[in-house]
């Protein structure tokens, strides 16, 4: 995390201002397949509730974008969403990606990969909630070499969401 960002997160904690956490997931992929209203949505909503219960303010395309304002499929219609999500990620104290697998392979999420890139480039700590036994790209698995990235098993998180809070405390320290 950059010194300025880390100082701002610490200053917010001192002033009892909620730390900002950006939560992402393979939302567009799931919406376009018509499969967002199932286990993925439940996992993302559980993540949001867990993080909010820990005294953090959540920013997310899920709460601020696609689902609350609709999805624009017009050419250039995503510029506002891209700008909003970029700023949300780089201004956050932590990025959490909820990234399930299908058939042992990571669910496709171009947007989340970009968000993780923004976060690691901006030194924002990341927590990836993913299937630790599934196939993810070597770049995702090697993110620890370029940033502060922690991994939490998707099934373990679903069975005990408090495990996320331990990792979140490390990320916010």
Phi and psi in radians as a Rosetta constraint file:
Dihedral C 1 N 2 CA 2 C 2 CIRCULARHARMONIC -1.074 0.35
Dihedral N 2 CA 2 C 2 N 3 CIRCULARHARMONIC 2.684 0.35
Dihedral C 2 N 3 CA 3 C 3 CIRCULARHARMONIC -1.025 0.35
Dihedral N 3 CA 3 C 3 N 4 CIRCULARHARMONIC -0.711 0.35
Dihedral C 3 N 4 CA 4 C 4 CIRCULARHARMONIC -1.118 0.35
Dihedral N 4 CA 4 C 4 N 5 CIRCULARHARMONIC -0.821 0.35
Dihedral C 4 N 5 CA 5 C 5 CIRCULARHARMONIC -1.122 0.35
Dihedral N 5 CA 5 C 5 N 6 CIRCULARHARMONIC -0.795 0.35
Dihedral C 5 N 6 CA 6 C 6 CIRCULARHARMONIC -1.064 0.35
Dihedral N 6 CA 6 C 6 N 7 CIRCULARHARMONIC -0.747 0.35
Dihedral C 6 N 7 CA 7 C 7 CIRCULARHARMONIC -1.087 0.35
Dihedral N 7 CA 7 C 7 N 8 CIRCULARHARMONIC -0.703 0.35
Dihedral C 7 N 8 CA 8 C 8 CIRCULARHARMONIC -1.139 0.35
Dihedral N 8 CA 8 C 8 N 9 CIRCULARHARMONIC -0.745 0.35
Dihedral C 8 N 9 CA 9 C 9 CIRCULARHARMONIC -1.105 0.35
Dihedral N 9 CA 9 C 9 N 10 CIRCULARHARMONIC -0.732 0.35
Dihedral C 9 N 10 CA 10 C 10 CIRCULARHARMONIC -1.180 0.35
Dihedral N 10 CA 10 C 10 N 11 CIRCULARHARMONIC -0.682 0.35
Dihedral C 10 N 11 CA 11 C 11 CIRCULARHARMONIC -1.102 0.35
Dihedral N 11 CA 11 C 11 N 12 CIRCULARHARMONIC -0.732 0.35
Dihedral C 11 N 12 CA 12 C 12 CIRCULARHARMONIC -1.065 0.35
Dihedral N 12 CA 12 C 12 N 13 CIRCULARHARMONIC -0.734 0.35
Dihedral C 12 N 13 CA 13 C 13 CIRCULARHARMONIC -1.105 0.35
Dihedral N 13 CA 13 C 13 N 14 CIRCULARHARMONIC -0.710 0.35
Dihedral C 13 N 14 CA 14 C 14 CIRCULARHARMONIC -1.123 0.35
Dihedral N 14 CA 14 C 14 N 15 CIRCULARHARMONIC -0.675 0.35
Dihedral C 14 N 15 CA 15 C 15 CIRCULARHARMONIC -1.493 0.35
Dihedral N 15 CA 15 C 15 N 16 CIRCULARHARMONIC 0.107 0.35
Dihedral C 15 N 16 CA 16 C 16 CIRCULARHARMONIC 1.072 0.35
Dihedral N 16 CA 16 C 16 N 17 CIRCULARHARMONIC 0.572 0.35
Dihedral C 16 N 17 CA 17 C 17 CIRCULARHARMONIC -1.616 0.35
Dihedral N 17 CA 17 C 17 N 18 CIRCULARHARMONIC 2.371 0.35
Dihedral C 17 N 18 CA 18 C 18 CIRCULARHARMONIC -1.048 0.35
Dihedral N 18 CA 18 C 18 N 19 CIRCULARHARMONIC 2.329 0.35
Dihedral C 18 N 19 CA 19 C 19 CIRCULARHARMONIC -1.155 0.35
Dihedral N 19 CA 19 C 19 N 20 CIRCULARHARMONIC 2.538 0.35
Dihedral C 19 N 20 CA 20 C 20 CIRCULARHARMONIC -1.631 0.35
Dihedral N 20 CA 20 C 20 N 21 CIRCULARHARMONIC 2.253 0.35
Dihedral C 20 N 21 CA 21 C 21 CIRCULARHARMONIC -2.129 0.35
Dihedral N 21 CA 21 C 21 N 22 CIRCULARHARMONIC 2.237 0.35
Dihedral C 21 N 22 CA 22 C 22 CIRCULARHARMONIC -1.703 0.35
Dihedral N 22 CA 22 C 22 N 23 CIRCULARHARMONIC 2.254 0.35
Dihedral C 22 N 23 CA 23 C 23 CIRCULARHARMONIC -2.004 0.35
Dihedral N 23 CA 23 C 23 N 24 CIRCULARHARMONIC 2.226 0.35
Dihedral C 23 N 24 CA 24 C 24 CIRCULARHARMONIC -2.155 0.35
Dihedral N 24 CA 24 C 24 N 25 CIRCULARHARMONIC 2.970 0.35
Dihedral C 24 N 25 CA 25 C 25 CIRCULARHARMONIC -3.031 0.35
Dihedral N 25 CA 25 C 25 N 26 CIRCULARHARMONIC 3.027 0.35
Dihedral C 25 N 26 CA 26 C 26 CIRCULARHARMONIC -1.357 0.35
Dihedral N 26 CA 26 C 26 N 27 CIRCULARHARMONIC 1.037 0.35
Dihedral C 26 N 27 CA 27 C 27 CIRCULARHARMONIC -1.202 0.35
Dihedral N 27 CA 27 C 27 N 28 CIRCULARHARMONIC -0.912 0.35
Dihedral C 27 N 28 CA 28 C 28 CIRCULARHARMONIC -1.004 0.35
Dihedral N 28 CA 28 C 28 N 29 CIRCULARHARMONIC -0.786 0.35
Dihedral C 28 N 29 CA 29 C 29 CIRCULARHARMONIC -1.028 0.35
Dihedral N 29 CA 29 C 29 N 30 CIRCULARHARMONIC -0.777 0.35
Dihedral C 29 N 30 CA 30 C 30 CIRCULARHARMONIC -1.211 0.35
Dihedral N 30 CA 30 C 30 N 31 CIRCULARHARMONIC -0.697 0.35
Dihedral C 30 N 31 CA 31 C 31 CIRCULARHARMONIC -1.120 0.35
Dihedral N 31 CA 31 C 31 N 32 CIRCULARHARMONIC -0.799 0.35
Dihedral C 31 N 32 CA 32 C 32 CIRCULARHARMONIC -1.135 0.35
Dihedral N 32 CA 32 C 32 N 33 CIRCULARHARMONIC -0.490 0.35
Dihedral C 32 N 33 CA 33 C 33 CIRCULARHARMONIC -1.536 0.35
Dihedral N 33 CA 33 C 33 N 34 CIRCULARHARMONIC -0.101 0.35
Dihedral C 33 N 34 CA 34 C 34 CIRCULARHARMONIC 1.293 0.35
Dihedral N 34 CA 34 C 34 N 35 CIRCULARHARMONIC 0.407 0.35
Dihedral C 34 N 35 CA 35 C 35 CIRCULARHARMONIC -2.058 0.35
Dihedral N 35 CA 35 C 35 N 36 CIRCULARHARMONIC 0.386 0.35
Dihedral C 35 N 36 CA 36 C 36 CIRCULARHARMONIC -1.336 0.35
Dihedral N 36 CA 36 C 36 N 37 CIRCULARHARMONIC -0.472 0.35
Dihedral C 36 N 37 CA 37 C 37 CIRCULARHARMONIC -1.478 0.35
Dihedral N 37 CA 37 C 37 N 38 CIRCULARHARMONIC 0.927 0.35
Dihedral C 37 N 38 CA 38 C 38 CIRCULARHARMONIC -2.576 0.35
Dihedral N 38 CA 38 C 38 N 39 CIRCULARHARMONIC -2.442 0.35
Dihedral C 38 N 39 CA 39 C 39 CIRCULARHARMONIC -1.013 0.35
Dihedral N 39 CA 39 C 39 N 40 CIRCULARHARMONIC -0.621 0.35
Dihedral C 39 N 40 CA 40 C 40 CIRCULARHARMONIC -1.114 0.35
Dihedral N 40 CA 40 C 40 N 41 CIRCULARHARMONIC -0.823 0.35
Dihedral C 40 N 41 CA 41 C 41 CIRCULARHARMONIC -1.058 0.35
Dihedral N 41 CA 41 C 41 N 42 CIRCULARHARMONIC -0.756 0.35
Dihedral C 41 N 42 CA 42 C 42 CIRCULARHARMONIC -1.065 0.35
Dihedral N 42 CA 42 C 42 N 43 CIRCULARHARMONIC -0.725 0.35
Dihedral C 42 N 43 CA 43 C 43 CIRCULARHARMONIC -1.157 0.35
Dihedral N 43 CA 43 C 43 N 44 CIRCULARHARMONIC -0.726 0.35
Dihedral C 43 N 44 CA 44 C 44 CIRCULARHARMONIC -1.182 0.35
Dihedral N 44 CA 44 C 44 N 45 CIRCULARHARMONIC -0.735 0.35
Dihedral C 44 N 45 CA 45 C 45 CIRCULARHARMONIC -1.137 0.35
Dihedral N 45 CA 45 C 45 N 46 CIRCULARHARMONIC -0.635 0.35
Dihedral C 45 N 46 CA 46 C 46 CIRCULARHARMONIC -1.116 0.35
Dihedral N 46 CA 46 C 46 N 47 CIRCULARHARMONIC -0.713 0.35
Dihedral C 46 N 47 CA 47 C 47 CIRCULARHARMONIC -1.076 0.35
Dihedral N 47 CA 47 C 47 N 48 CIRCULARHARMONIC -0.820 0.35
Dihedral C 47 N 48 CA 48 C 48 CIRCULARHARMONIC -1.050 0.35
Dihedral N 48 CA 48 C 48 N 49 CIRCULARHARMONIC -0.838 0.35
Dihedral C 48 N 49 CA 49 C 49 CIRCULARHARMONIC -1.070 0.35
Dihedral N 49 CA 49 C 49 N 50 CIRCULARHARMONIC -0.737 0.35
Dihedral C 49 N 50 CA 50 C 50 CIRCULARHARMONIC -1.111 0.35
Dihedral N 50 CA 50 C 50 N 51 CIRCULARHARMONIC -0.800 0.35
Dihedral C 50 N 51 CA 51 C 51 CIRCULARHARMONIC -1.174 0.35
Dihedral N 51 CA 51 C 51 N 52 CIRCULARHARMONIC -0.737 0.35
Dihedral C 51 N 52 CA 52 C 52 CIRCULARHARMONIC -1.127 0.35
Dihedral N 52 CA 52 C 52 N 53 CIRCULARHARMONIC -0.643 0.35
Dihedral C 52 N 53 CA 53 C 53 CIRCULARHARMONIC -1.163 0.35
Dihedral N 53 CA 53 C 53 N 54 CIRCULARHARMONIC -0.300 0.35
Dihedral C 53 N 54 CA 54 C 54 CIRCULARHARMONIC -1.599 0.35
Dihedral N 54 CA 54 C 54 N 55 CIRCULARHARMONIC 0.138 0.35
Dihedral C 54 N 55 CA 55 C 55 CIRCULARHARMONIC 1.485 0.35
Dihedral N 55 CA 55 C 55 N 56 CIRCULARHARMONIC 0.367 0.35
Dihedral C 55 N 56 CA 56 C 56 CIRCULARHARMONIC -1.833 0.35
Dihedral N 56 CA 56 C 56 N 57 CIRCULARHARMONIC 2.662 0.35
Dihedral C 56 N 57 CA 57 C 57 CIRCULARHARMONIC -1.634 0.35
Dihedral N 57 CA 57 C 57 N 58 CIRCULARHARMONIC 2.233 0.35
Dihedral C 57 N 58 CA 58 C 58 CIRCULARHARMONIC -1.696 0.35
Dihedral N 58 CA 58 C 58 N 59 CIRCULARHARMONIC 2.304 0.35
Dihedral C 58 N 59 CA 59 C 59 CIRCULARHARMONIC -2.069 0.35
Dihedral N 59 CA 59 C 59 N 60 CIRCULARHARMONIC 2.483 0.35
Dihedral C 59 N 60 CA 60 C 60 CIRCULARHARMONIC -2.942 0.35
Dihedral N 60 CA 60 C 60 N 61 CIRCULARHARMONIC 2.543 0.35
Dihedral C 60 N 61 CA 61 C 61 CIRCULARHARMONIC -1.052 0.35
Dihedral N 61 CA 61 C 61 N 62 CIRCULARHARMONIC -0.479 0.35
Dihedral C 61 N 62 CA 62 C 62 CIRCULARHARMONIC -1.164 0.35
Dihedral N 62 CA 62 C 62 N 63 CIRCULARHARMONIC -0.770 0.35
Dihedral C 62 N 63 CA 63 C 63 CIRCULARHARMONIC -1.561 0.35
Dihedral N 63 CA 63 C 63 N 64 CIRCULARHARMONIC -0.453 0.35
Dihedral C 63 N 64 CA 64 C 64 CIRCULARHARMONIC -1.915 0.35
Dihedral N 64 CA 64 C 64 N 65 CIRCULARHARMONIC -0.001 0.35
Dihedral C 64 N 65 CA 65 C 65 CIRCULARHARMONIC -2.367 0.35
Dihedral N 65 CA 65 C 65 N 66 CIRCULARHARMONIC -1.855 0.35
Dihedral C 65 N 66 CA 66 C 66 CIRCULARHARMONIC -0.879 0.35
Dihedral N 66 CA 66 C 66 N 67 CIRCULARHARMONIC -0.812 0.35
Dihedral C 66 N 67 CA 67 C 67 CIRCULARHARMONIC -1.431 0.35
Dihedral N 67 CA 67 C 67 N 68 CIRCULARHARMONIC -0.535 0.35
Dihedral C 67 N 68 CA 68 C 68 CIRCULARHARMONIC -1.548 0.35
Dihedral N 68 CA 68 C 68 N 69 CIRCULARHARMONIC -0.423 0.35
Dihedral C 68 N 69 CA 69 C 69 CIRCULARHARMONIC -2.113 0.35
Dihedral N 69 CA 69 C 69 N 70 CIRCULARHARMONIC 0.082 0.35
Dihedral C 69 N 70 CA 70 C 70 CIRCULARHARMONIC 1.482 0.35
Dihedral N 70 CA 70 C 70 N 71 CIRCULARHARMONIC 2.921 0.35
Dihedral C 70 N 71 CA 71 C 71 CIRCULARHARMONIC -1.922 0.35
Dihedral N 71 CA 71 C 71 N 72 CIRCULARHARMONIC 2.273 0.35
Dihedral C 71 N 72 CA 72 C 72 CIRCULARHARMONIC -1.708 0.35
Dihedral N 72 CA 72 C 72 N 73 CIRCULARHARMONIC 2.126 0.35
Dihedral C 72 N 73 CA 73 C 73 CIRCULARHARMONIC -1.803 0.35
Dihedral N 73 CA 73 C 73 N 74 CIRCULARHARMONIC 0.184 0.35
Dihedral C 73 N 74 CA 74 C 74 CIRCULARHARMONIC -1.287 0.35
Dihedral N 74 CA 74 C 74 N 75 CIRCULARHARMONIC 2.563 0.35
Dihedral C 74 N 75 CA 75 C 75 CIRCULARHARMONIC -0.987 0.35
Dihedral N 75 CA 75 C 75 N 76 CIRCULARHARMONIC 2.279 0.35
Dihedral C 75 N 76 CA 76 C 76 CIRCULARHARMONIC 1.379 0.35
Dihedral N 76 CA 76 C 76 N 77 CIRCULARHARMONIC -0.011 0.35
Dihedral C 76 N 77 CA 77 C 77 CIRCULARHARMONIC -1.246 0.35
Dihedral N 77 CA 77 C 77 N 78 CIRCULARHARMONIC -0.185 0.35
Dihedral C 77 N 78 CA 78 C 78 CIRCULARHARMONIC -1.690 0.35
Dihedral N 78 CA 78 C 78 N 79 CIRCULARHARMONIC -0.021 0.35
Dihedral C 78 N 79 CA 79 C 79 CIRCULARHARMONIC -0.983 0.35
Dihedral N 79 CA 79 C 79 N 80 CIRCULARHARMONIC -0.796 0.35
Dihedral C 79 N 80 CA 80 C 80 CIRCULARHARMONIC -1.117 0.35
Dihedral N 80 CA 80 C 80 N 81 CIRCULARHARMONIC -0.725 0.35
Dihedral C 80 N 81 CA 81 C 81 CIRCULARHARMONIC -1.159 0.35
Dihedral N 81 CA 81 C 81 N 82 CIRCULARHARMONIC -0.699 0.35
Dihedral C 81 N 82 CA 82 C 82 CIRCULARHARMONIC -1.101 0.35
Dihedral N 82 CA 82 C 82 N 83 CIRCULARHARMONIC -0.821 0.35
Dihedral C 82 N 83 CA 83 C 83 CIRCULARHARMONIC -1.037 0.35
Dihedral N 83 CA 83 C 83 N 84 CIRCULARHARMONIC -0.834 0.35
Dihedral C 83 N 84 CA 84 C 84 CIRCULARHARMONIC -1.074 0.35
Dihedral N 84 CA 84 C 84 N 85 CIRCULARHARMONIC -0.821 0.35
Dihedral C 84 N 85 CA 85 C 85 CIRCULARHARMONIC -1.183 0.35
Dihedral N 85 CA 85 C 85 N 86 CIRCULARHARMONIC -0.697 0.35
Dihedral C 85 N 86 CA 86 C 86 CIRCULARHARMONIC -1.025 0.35
Dihedral N 86 CA 86 C 86 N 87 CIRCULARHARMONIC -0.878 0.35
Dihedral C 86 N 87 CA 87 C 87 CIRCULARHARMONIC -1.109 0.35
Dihedral N 87 CA 87 C 87 N 88 CIRCULARHARMONIC -0.675 0.35
Dihedral C 87 N 88 CA 88 C 88 CIRCULARHARMONIC -1.074 0.35
Dihedral N 88 CA 88 C 88 N 89 CIRCULARHARMONIC -0.722 0.35
Dihedral C 88 N 89 CA 89 C 89 CIRCULARHARMONIC -1.215 0.35
Dihedral N 89 CA 89 C 89 N 90 CIRCULARHARMONIC -0.894 0.35
Dihedral C 89 N 90 CA 90 C 90 CIRCULARHARMONIC -1.268 0.35
Dihedral N 90 CA 90 C 90 N 91 CIRCULARHARMONIC -0.332 0.35
Dihedral C 90 N 91 CA 91 C 91 CIRCULARHARMONIC -1.633 0.35
Dihedral N 91 CA 91 C 91 N 92 CIRCULARHARMONIC -0.078 0.35
Dihedral C 91 N 92 CA 92 C 92 CIRCULARHARMONIC -1.364 0.35
Dihedral N 92 CA 92 C 92 N 93 CIRCULARHARMONIC 2.763 0.35
Dihedral C 92 N 93 CA 93 C 93 CIRCULARHARMONIC -1.512 0.35
Dihedral N 93 CA 93 C 93 N 94 CIRCULARHARMONIC -0.310 0.35
Dihedral C 93 N 94 CA 94 C 94 CIRCULARHARMONIC -2.787 0.35
Dihedral N 94 CA 94 C 94 N 95 CIRCULARHARMONIC 2.551 0.35
Dihedral C 94 N 95 CA 95 C 95 CIRCULARHARMONIC -1.966 0.35
Dihedral N 95 CA 95 C 95 N 96 CIRCULARHARMONIC 2.284 0.35
Dihedral C 95 N 96 CA 96 C 96 CIRCULARHARMONIC -2.103 0.35
Dihedral N 96 CA 96 C 96 N 97 CIRCULARHARMONIC 2.160 0.35
Dihedral C 96 N 97 CA 97 C 97 CIRCULARHARMONIC -1.892 0.35
Dihedral N 97 CA 97 C 97 N 98 CIRCULARHARMONIC 2.170 0.35
Dihedral C 97 N 98 CA 98 C 98 CIRCULARHARMONIC -1.691 0.35
Dihedral N 98 CA 98 C 98 N 99 CIRCULARHARMONIC 1.910 0.35
Dihedral C 98 N 99 CA 99 C 99 CIRCULARHARMONIC -2.324 0.35
Dihedral N 99 CA 99 C 99 N 100 CIRCULARHARMONIC 1.456 0.35
Dihedral C 99 N 100 CA 100 C 100 CIRCULARHARMONIC -1.277 0.35
Dihedral N 100 CA 100 C 100 N 101 CIRCULARHARMONIC 3.010 0.35
Dihedral C 100 N 101 CA 101 C 101 CIRCULARHARMONIC -2.042 0.35
Dihedral N 101 CA 101 C 101 N 102 CIRCULARHARMONIC 2.851 0.35
Dihedral C 101 N 102 CA 102 C 102 CIRCULARHARMONIC -2.295 0.35
Dihedral N 102 CA 102 C 102 N 103 CIRCULARHARMONIC 2.097 0.35
Dihedral C 102 N 103 CA 103 C 103 CIRCULARHARMONIC 1.057 0.35
Dihedral N 103 CA 103 C 103 N 104 CIRCULARHARMONIC 0.591 0.35
Dihedral C 103 N 104 CA 104 C 104 CIRCULARHARMONIC 1.426 0.35
Dihedral N 104 CA 104 C 104 N 105 CIRCULARHARMONIC 0.118 0.35
Dihedral C 104 N 105 CA 105 C 105 CIRCULARHARMONIC -2.188 0.35
Dihedral N 105 CA 105 C 105 N 106 CIRCULARHARMONIC 2.459 0.35
Dihedral C 105 N 106 CA 106 C 106 CIRCULARHARMONIC -0.966 0.35
Dihedral N 106 CA 106 C 106 N 107 CIRCULARHARMONIC 2.372 0.35
Dihedral C 106 N 107 CA 107 C 107 CIRCULARHARMONIC -1.114 0.35
Dihedral N 107 CA 107 C 107 N 108 CIRCULARHARMONIC 2.364 0.35
Dihedral C 107 N 108 CA 108 C 108 CIRCULARHARMONIC -1.101 0.35
Dihedral N 108 CA 108 C 108 N 109 CIRCULARHARMONIC 2.359 0.35
Dihedral C 108 N 109 CA 109 C 109 CIRCULARHARMONIC -2.715 0.35
Dihedral N 109 CA 109 C 109 N 110 CIRCULARHARMONIC 1.471 0.35
Dihedral C 109 N 110 CA 110 C 110 CIRCULARHARMONIC -1.048 0.35
Dihedral N 110 CA 110 C 110 N 111 CIRCULARHARMONIC -0.777 0.35
Dihedral C 110 N 111 CA 111 C 111 CIRCULARHARMONIC -1.080 0.35
Dihedral N 111 CA 111 C 111 N 112 CIRCULARHARMONIC -0.737 0.35
Dihedral C 111 N 112 CA 112 C 112 CIRCULARHARMONIC -1.168 0.35
Dihedral N 112 CA 112 C 112 N 113 CIRCULARHARMONIC -0.633 0.35
Dihedral C 112 N 113 CA 113 C 113 CIRCULARHARMONIC -1.072 0.35
Dihedral N 113 CA 113 C 113 N 114 CIRCULARHARMONIC -0.721 0.35
Dihedral C 113 N 114 CA 114 C 114 CIRCULARHARMONIC -1.119 0.35
Dihedral N 114 CA 114 C 114 N 115 CIRCULARHARMONIC -0.781 0.35
Dihedral C 114 N 115 CA 115 C 115 CIRCULARHARMONIC -1.058 0.35
Dihedral N 115 CA 115 C 115 N 116 CIRCULARHARMONIC -0.731 0.35
Dihedral C 115 N 116 CA 116 C 116 CIRCULARHARMONIC -1.096 0.35
Dihedral N 116 CA 116 C 116 N 117 CIRCULARHARMONIC -0.682 0.35
Dihedral C 116 N 117 CA 117 C 117 CIRCULARHARMONIC -1.085 0.35
Dihedral N 117 CA 117 C 117 N 118 CIRCULARHARMONIC -0.796 0.35
Dihedral C 117 N 118 CA 118 C 118 CIRCULARHARMONIC -1.021 0.35
Dihedral N 118 CA 118 C 118 N 119 CIRCULARHARMONIC -0.789 0.35
Dihedral C 118 N 119 CA 119 C 119 CIRCULARHARMONIC -1.118 0.35
Dihedral N 119 CA 119 C 119 N 120 CIRCULARHARMONIC -0.876 0.35
Dihedral C 119 N 120 CA 120 C 120 CIRCULARHARMONIC -1.152 0.35
Dihedral N 120 CA 120 C 120 N 121 CIRCULARHARMONIC -0.658 0.35
Dihedral C 120 N 121 CA 121 C 121 CIRCULARHARMONIC -1.130 0.35
Dihedral N 121 CA 121 C 121 N 122 CIRCULARHARMONIC -0.550 0.35
Dihedral C 121 N 122 CA 122 C 122 CIRCULARHARMONIC -1.633 0.35
Dihedral N 122 CA 122 C 122 N 123 CIRCULARHARMONIC 0.129 0.35
Dihedral C 122 N 123 CA 123 C 123 CIRCULARHARMONIC 1.078 0.35
Dihedral N 123 CA 123 C 123 N 124 CIRCULARHARMONIC 0.556 0.35
Dihedral C 123 N 124 CA 124 C 124 CIRCULARHARMONIC -1.540 0.35
Dihedral N 124 CA 124 C 124 N 125 CIRCULARHARMONIC 2.162 0.35
Dihedral C 124 N 125 CA 125 C 125 CIRCULARHARMONIC -1.034 0.35
Dihedral N 125 CA 125 C 125 N 126 CIRCULARHARMONIC 2.528 0.35
Dihedral C 125 N 126 CA 126 C 126 CIRCULARHARMONIC -2.140 0.35
Dihedral N 126 CA 126 C 126 N 127 CIRCULARHARMONIC 2.535 0.35
Dihedral C 126 N 127 CA 127 C 127 CIRCULARHARMONIC -2.194 0.35
Dihedral N 127 CA 127 C 127 N 128 CIRCULARHARMONIC 2.155 0.35
Dihedral C 127 N 128 CA 128 C 128 CIRCULARHARMONIC -1.900 0.35
Dihedral N 128 CA 128 C 128 N 129 CIRCULARHARMONIC 2.035 0.35
Dihedral C 128 N 129 CA 129 C 129 CIRCULARHARMONIC -1.604 0.35
Dihedral N 129 CA 129 C 129 N 130 CIRCULARHARMONIC 1.844 0.35
Dihedral C 129 N 130 CA 130 C 130 CIRCULARHARMONIC -2.555 0.35
Dihedral N 130 CA 130 C 130 N 131 CIRCULARHARMONIC 2.878 0.35
Dihedral C 130 N 131 CA 131 C 131 CIRCULARHARMONIC -1.307 0.35
Dihedral N 131 CA 131 C 131 N 132 CIRCULARHARMONIC 1.844 0.35
Dihedral C 131 N 132 CA 132 C 132 CIRCULARHARMONIC -1.164 0.35
Dihedral N 132 CA 132 C 132 N 133 CIRCULARHARMONIC -0.270 0.35
Dihedral C 132 N 133 CA 133 C 133 CIRCULARHARMONIC -1.668 0.35
Dihedral N 133 CA 133 C 133 N 134 CIRCULARHARMONIC -0.096 0.35
Dihedral C 133 N 134 CA 134 C 134 CIRCULARHARMONIC -1.544 0.35
Dihedral N 134 CA 134 C 134 N 135 CIRCULARHARMONIC 2.920 0.35
Dihedral C 134 N 135 CA 135 C 135 CIRCULARHARMONIC -1.501 0.35
Dihedral N 135 CA 135 C 135 N 136 CIRCULARHARMONIC 2.077 0.35
Dihedral C 135 N 136 CA 136 C 136 CIRCULARHARMONIC -2.135 0.35
Dihedral N 136 CA 136 C 136 N 137 CIRCULARHARMONIC 2.775 0.35
Dihedral C 136 N 137 CA 137 C 137 CIRCULARHARMONIC -1.115 0.35
Dihedral N 137 CA 137 C 137 N 138 CIRCULARHARMONIC 2.696 0.35
Dihedral C 137 N 138 CA 138 C 138 CIRCULARHARMONIC -1.040 0.35
Dihedral N 138 CA 138 C 138 N 139 CIRCULARHARMONIC -0.579 0.35
Dihedral C 138 N 139 CA 139 C 139 CIRCULARHARMONIC -1.137 0.35
Dihedral N 139 CA 139 C 139 N 140 CIRCULARHARMONIC -0.750 0.35
Dihedral C 139 N 140 CA 140 C 140 CIRCULARHARMONIC -1.102 0.35
Dihedral N 140 CA 140 C 140 N 141 CIRCULARHARMONIC -0.766 0.35
Dihedral C 140 N 141 CA 141 C 141 CIRCULARHARMONIC -1.171 0.35
Dihedral N 141 CA 141 C 141 N 142 CIRCULARHARMONIC -0.450 0.35
Dihedral C 141 N 142 CA 142 C 142 CIRCULARHARMONIC -1.714 0.35
Dihedral N 142 CA 142 C 142 N 143 CIRCULARHARMONIC 0.159 0.35
Dihedral C 142 N 143 CA 143 C 143 CIRCULARHARMONIC -1.021 0.35
Dihedral N 143 CA 143 C 143 N 144 CIRCULARHARMONIC -0.466 0.35
Dihedral C 143 N 144 CA 144 C 144 CIRCULARHARMONIC -1.025 0.35
Dihedral N 144 CA 144 C 144 N 145 CIRCULARHARMONIC -0.382 0.35
Dihedral C 144 N 145 CA 145 C 145 CIRCULARHARMONIC -1.331 0.35
Dihedral N 145 CA 145 C 145 N 146 CIRCULARHARMONIC -0.286 0.35
Dihedral C 145 N 146 CA 146 C 146 CIRCULARHARMONIC -2.116 0.35
Dihedral N 146 CA 146 C 146 N 147 CIRCULARHARMONIC -0.091 0.35
Dihedral C 146 N 147 CA 147 C 147 CIRCULARHARMONIC -2.822 0.35
Dihedral N 147 CA 147 C 147 N 148 CIRCULARHARMONIC 3.047 0.35
Dihedral C 147 N 148 CA 148 C 148 CIRCULARHARMONIC -1.531 0.35
Dihedral N 148 CA 148 C 148 N 149 CIRCULARHARMONIC 1.657 0.35
Dihedral C 148 N 149 CA 149 C 149 CIRCULARHARMONIC -2.183 0.35
Dihedral N 149 CA 149 C 149 N 150 CIRCULARHARMONIC 2.249 0.35
Dihedral C 149 N 150 CA 150 C 150 CIRCULARHARMONIC -2.064 0.35
Dihedral N 150 CA 150 C 150 N 151 CIRCULARHARMONIC 2.642 0.35
Dihedral C 150 N 151 CA 151 C 151 CIRCULARHARMONIC -2.112 0.35
Dihedral N 151 CA 151 C 151 N 152 CIRCULARHARMONIC 2.402 0.35
Dihedral C 151 N 152 CA 152 C 152 CIRCULARHARMONIC -2.231 0.35
Dihedral N 152 CA 152 C 152 N 153 CIRCULARHARMONIC 2.290 0.35
Dihedral C 152 N 153 CA 153 C 153 CIRCULARHARMONIC -1.142 0.35
Dihedral N 153 CA 153 C 153 N 154 CIRCULARHARMONIC 2.317 0.35
Dihedral C 153 N 154 CA 154 C 154 CIRCULARHARMONIC -0.994 0.35
Dihedral N 154 CA 154 C 154 N 155 CIRCULARHARMONIC -0.851 0.35
Dihedral C 154 N 155 CA 155 C 155 CIRCULARHARMONIC -1.152 0.35
Dihedral N 155 CA 155 C 155 N 156 CIRCULARHARMONIC -0.684 0.35
Dihedral C 155 N 156 CA 156 C 156 CIRCULARHARMONIC -1.105 0.35
Dihedral N 156 CA 156 C 156 N 157 CIRCULARHARMONIC -0.709 0.35
Dihedral C 156 N 157 CA 157 C 157 CIRCULARHARMONIC -1.078 0.35
Dihedral N 157 CA 157 C 157 N 158 CIRCULARHARMONIC -0.794 0.35
Dihedral C 157 N 158 CA 158 C 158 CIRCULARHARMONIC -1.096 0.35
Dihedral N 158 CA 158 C 158 N 159 CIRCULARHARMONIC -0.575 0.35
Dihedral C 158 N 159 CA 159 C 159 CIRCULARHARMONIC -1.438 0.35
Dihedral N 159 CA 159 C 159 N 160 CIRCULARHARMONIC -0.431 0.35
Dihedral C 159 N 160 CA 160 C 160 CIRCULARHARMONIC -2.685 0.35
Dihedral N 160 CA 160 C 160 N 161 CIRCULARHARMONIC 1.575 0.35
Dihedral C 160 N 161 CA 161 C 161 CIRCULARHARMONIC -1.142 0.35
Dihedral N 161 CA 161 C 161 N 162 CIRCULARHARMONIC -0.279 0.35
Dihedral C 161 N 162 CA 162 C 162 CIRCULARHARMONIC -1.145 0.35
Dihedral N 162 CA 162 C 162 N 163 CIRCULARHARMONIC -0.344 0.35
Dihedral C 162 N 163 CA 163 C 163 CIRCULARHARMONIC -1.065 0.35
Dihedral N 163 CA 163 C 163 N 164 CIRCULARHARMONIC -0.522 0.35
Dihedral C 163 N 164 CA 164 C 164 CIRCULARHARMONIC -1.111 0.35
Dihedral N 164 CA 164 C 164 N 165 CIRCULARHARMONIC -0.624 0.35
Dihedral C 164 N 165 CA 165 C 165 CIRCULARHARMONIC -1.140 0.35
Dihedral N 165 CA 165 C 165 N 166 CIRCULARHARMONIC -0.601 0.35
Dihedral C 165 N 166 CA 166 C 166 CIRCULARHARMONIC -1.083 0.35
Dihedral N 166 CA 166 C 166 N 167 CIRCULARHARMONIC -0.792 0.35
Dihedral C 166 N 167 CA 167 C 167 CIRCULARHARMONIC -1.197 0.35
Dihedral N 167 CA 167 C 167 N 168 CIRCULARHARMONIC -0.635 0.35
Dihedral C 167 N 168 CA 168 C 168 CIRCULARHARMONIC -1.120 0.35
Dihedral N 168 CA 168 C 168 N 169 CIRCULARHARMONIC -0.704 0.35
Dihedral C 168 N 169 CA 169 C 169 CIRCULARHARMONIC -1.053 0.35
Dihedral N 169 CA 169 C 169 N 170 CIRCULARHARMONIC -0.706 0.35
Dihedral C 169 N 170 CA 170 C 170 CIRCULARHARMONIC -1.122 0.35
Dihedral N 170 CA 170 C 170 N 171 CIRCULARHARMONIC -0.767 0.35
Dihedral C 170 N 171 CA 171 C 171 CIRCULARHARMONIC -1.122 0.35
Dihedral N 171 CA 171 C 171 N 172 CIRCULARHARMONIC -0.642 0.35
Dihedral C 171 N 172 CA 172 C 172 CIRCULARHARMONIC -1.490 0.35
Dihedral N 172 CA 172 C 172 N 173 CIRCULARHARMONIC -0.172 0.35
